[in-house]
Amino acid sequence: MIKDEFERVYDKYNPIFAPIITKMIQDNYKFFQISETIKWGFGYNNDLAIMGTCDRNNNEIHLNIFSVKKAYEDNNLMDVEYFIIHEARHIFQHIKIREYKAGIIGQVDTDLIKKWIFETEHYIKALDRDGNENIDYFKQDSEFDAYAFSYALMKFKYTNVSQLFVPKCYGKEFYDTVDYWIDIFNN
């Protein structure tokens, strides 16, 4: 049944959403620090809180069409952009991991890349077995980095981002990291 619903929603909304999402990616590309083309597509999930995922095998962003539809109906496309940036940051992380494994050392701290590698190999999902939010998911360095980067970029662009989701477990270090990124974006 959900597949039928996905196809119905996709057929109706893809012509509306695809240009919007493509523009969001293009408008933010200069901040992503990657040269690869970002591929994306729609998928679906019953949990509207899961806006998107990044397939680490092919660096493709999969957006939950039902979440995008809800954000569109709520006139809140800022959430969609926020999670696109978040998933694009995961693409950056995957590229840095691949480069590190190939012996290419760049500007990202190698200890952080090693943490990203470990987390990729021992990934903790956002929801636990019972479908509840998993606090350990947010504590992963790769998730902290993606949330801080995306929040900072949104704050840099829009100033008022108070409605964006910030994990409750994030404190001063998160906002210090956000400020660090905003300083970089300003220069």
LUMVOKE-671877 format. One record per residue: residue in three letters; x, y, z of N, C-alpha, C in turn. Coordinates in steps of 0.02 Angstrom, whole numbers, plus 50000, padded with zeros to 5 digits. Example, Ala and Ser with C-alpha at 12.3 -4.5 7.8 and 13.67 -1.06 7.14 Angstrom:
ALA506604971650390506154977550390506604983550390
SER506424988850354506844994750357506455000250394
This chain:
MET500414994050000500005000050000500435006350000
ILE500975006550040501385012550043501725013749975
LYS501905008349941502215009249875501725012549826
ASP501085010549829500575013649787500505021049805
GLU500505022449869500455029449892501055033449869
PHE501645030449875502255033749852502195035549778
GLU501985030749737501925032049665501425037549651
ARG500875037749687500365042949677500655049749695
VAL500975050149754501265056549777501825058649730
TYR502245053849711502795055349665502545058249600
ASP502055054949570501785057249506501505064349511
LYS501195065849567500885072449575501395077849593
TYR501865076249637502295081449665502995081849637
ASN503245076549606503925076949578504015082849531
PRO503535084349487503635090149443503695096749481
ILE503405096949540503455103049582504105102949622
PHE504245097249654504805096849701505495096549666
ALA505545093049611506195091949580506555098449564
PRO506235103449534506595109749521506785113449585
ILE506365112949636506505116349700507125113249732
ILE507135106649735507695103049767508335103949727
THR508285103649662508875104749619509165111649631
LYS508735116649637508955123449651509285123949720
MET508985120649770509285120749837509995117949835
ILE510085112549799510755109549795511225114249758
GLN511015116949702511435121449663511615127749703
ASP511145130549739511265136649777511755135649835
ASN511805129649859512245128249916512895124649897
TYR512955122949834513515118849812514195121749830
LYS514255128349825514905131449838515135130449910
PHE514675128749955514855127650025515025120350040
PHE514845115849996514915108750010515625106250009
GLN516085109749977516795107949975516915101249940
ILE516505099949890516595093749851516555095549777
SER516865091349736516835092549664516355087649630
GLU516175082349664515725077449635515025080249627
THR514685078149576513985080049567513565076449619
ILE513125080149650512685077049700512085074049663
LYS512015067549673511445064049645510915063449700
TRP510295063849679509765063149729509145059949696
GLY508715057449739508095054549715507615054049773
PHE507005052249757506495051449809506425044149829
GLY506315043249893506135036849922505555038149969
TYR505435033450013504885034550060505025031050125
ASN504725033750177504765030950244504125032950280
ASN503845028550319503245030250357503375035550410
ASP503995035850434504175040650486504355047350452
LEU503915052250459504015058750428504625062450457
ALA504855060450516505445063650546506075061950507
ILE506065056650468506645054850428506565058150359
MET506865064050354506805068150293507235065250237
GLY507825062850254508275060450202508815055950229
THR509135052550184509705048250200510225049050145
CYS510825046850160511365046950111511625039950103
ASP511595037350044511855030750030512615031350024
ARG512965028550073513695029350075514045025450020
ASN513705020849987514015016949933514055020849868
ASN513565025249856513575029049794513485036649804
ASN513485038749868513425045849885512805049049854
GLU512265045449855511635048149830511175049849888
ILE510885055649885510405057849936509715055149918
HIS509395052049966508715049549957508265053650003
LEU507805057249974507335061350013506675057750020
ASN506405057950080505755054950094505215059450064
ILE504905057250011504425061449976503845063550021
PHE503665059250069503115060950114503315066650162
SER503945066650183504195072150226504245078650186
VAL504475078250125504525084150083503825086950069
LYS503355082550056502655084650044502375088250105
LYS502505085450164502255088550227502575095350236
ALA503225095950226503565102350232503295107450182
TYR503165105150122502885109450070502185111850089
GLU501765107350114501095109150135501105113950195
ASP501605113150238501675117450297502055123950282
ASN502215124950217502595130850196503255131350235
ASN503595125650240504205125250279504755121650241
LEU504915124150182505425120950142506125121950171
MET506185126250222506825127150255507065120550285
ASP506595116550311506785109950338507075105450284
VAL506795105750224507045101650169507755103750152
GLU507865110250146508545112650131509035110650185
TYR508835111350247509255109550304509495102350299
PHE509045097850283509235090850280509595089050216
ILE509485092650163509885091750103510615093550118
ILE510715099150152511385101150171511705096050218
HIS511305093650265511545088450312511785082250274
GLU511385079950227511565073950189512155075350142
ALA512195081350115512775083250074513415083150115
ARG513355084950178513945084650222514175077450232
HIS513695072750234513895065750237514265063650174
ILE514055066350117514425064950055515145067450062
PHE515235073450087515895076250100516295071350144
GLN515995068950198516325064350244516545057950207
HIS516095055250167516255049050130516825050150082
ILE516845055950050517395057550004518055058050042
LYS518035061250100518645061850141518885055050166
ILE518425050650182518605043950203518945040250144
ARG518635040750086518915037450026519615040250010
GLU519695046850015520345049850001520865047550053
TYR520675047450116521125045250169521355038150157
LYS520885033750139521065026750126521515026050065
ALA521485030950019521915030949960522585034449973
GLY522695036650035523315039950053523335047350039
ILE522775050250023522735057450011522545060850076
ILE522995065050100522875068550163522715075750146
GLY522145078050169521915084750154521885089050217
GLN521405093650217521355098450271520955095850331
VAL520605090350324520215087650379520675083550424
ASP520615084650489521015081250539520955073550529
THR521515070150525521505062950513521185059150570
ASP521245061550632520915058250688520155058450680
LEU519905064050655519185064550643518965059750587
ILE519365059450535519205054750480519205047550506
LYS519675045850550519685039150579519055037750619
LYS518805042850654518165042050691517595040950642
TRP517595044750587517065043850536517095036750507
ILE517695034250496517765027350470517475022450520
PHE517655023050582517395018550634516635018850636
GLU516375024850635515645025650639515295022850577
THR515615023450520515325020550459515295012950465
GLU515815010050495515845002850503515405000350560
HIS515245004750607514845002950667514265007850675
TYR513925009150620513425014450618512845013150666
ILE512665018250703512095018050749511525021750715
LYS510965018550707510395021450672510035026550716
ALA509645030950683509285036250717508735033550762
LEU508455027950744507915025050784508135018250812
ASP507935016850874508105010450903507625005050877
ARG507684999150903507264993550880506514994750889
ASP506344998850939505645000250953505385006350916
GLY505815009350874505605015150836505685021750874
ASN506025021550930506145027650969506795030950949
GLU506825037550959507425041250944508015038450984
ASN508565037450950509155034450980509675039850994
ILE509785041451056510235046851076510955045551053
ASP511155039151050511835037451029511955039150956
TYR511425039250916511485041250846511755048450841
PHE511475052850882511665059950879512365061050907
LYS512605056550949513265057450979513835055350933
GLN513675052450877514205050550829514515056950800
ASP515175056850793515525062750767515275064650697
SER515115059750656514875061250589514195064750590
GLU513775062950637513115066350642513195073250673
PHE513605073850724513735080350754513995085150701
ASP514485082850662514775086950609514245089050558
ALA513835084350536513325085850485512795090650512
TYR512585089650575512095094150604512395101150613
ALA513005101550639513315108150651513425111850585
PHE513675108350535513805111350470513155113950439
SER512645109750438512015111750406511665117350445
TYR511685116950510511375122250551511745128950540
ALA512405128650538512805134650528512665137750459
LEU512625133650408512505136250341511805139350337
MET511325136150367510645138950367510625145550406
LYS510975145750463510995151850503511355157450465
PHE511875155650430512245160450390511795163550336
LYS511395159350305510965161650250510335165150274
TYR510035162750328509365165050346509315168550413
THR509805168450454509825171550520509345168150568
ASN508695168450555508205165550601508085158150582
VAL508385153850621508325146650608508065142950670
SER507735146450713507515143650777507055137550769
GLN506725136950712506265131350702506625124950679
LEU507265125550661507625119650638507785114950696
PHE507775108550681507905103350731508635103350751
VAL508745103750817509405102750846509325097450899
PRO509705092050895509645086750945509715089551016
LYS509295087151060509285089651130509945088451166
CYS510315083351145510935081651180511505086351162
TYR511405090751112511935095351092511915101551136
GLY512505103551159512555109451202513025114551174
LYS513425117451218513875122951201514355121151145
GLU514625115151145515105113151093514775113651023
PHE514135111751020513785112150956513765119350931
TYR513545123850975513475130850954514155134250943
ASP514665132050978515345134450964515565132150894
THR515405126050876515575123450810515175127050756
VAL514545128550770514135132450723514455139250711
ASP514665142550765514985149050758515635148550718
TYR516015143250728516625142050691516465141750616
TRP515955137950598515765137450527515525144050499
ILE515145147750537514895154250513515485158850499
ASP515995158750542516595162750530516915160750463
ILE516945154350450517235152050386516805154450328
PHE516155153850334515715156050279515765163550267
ASN515895167350319515965174550312516615176650278
ASN517095172150278517745173750247517805170250184
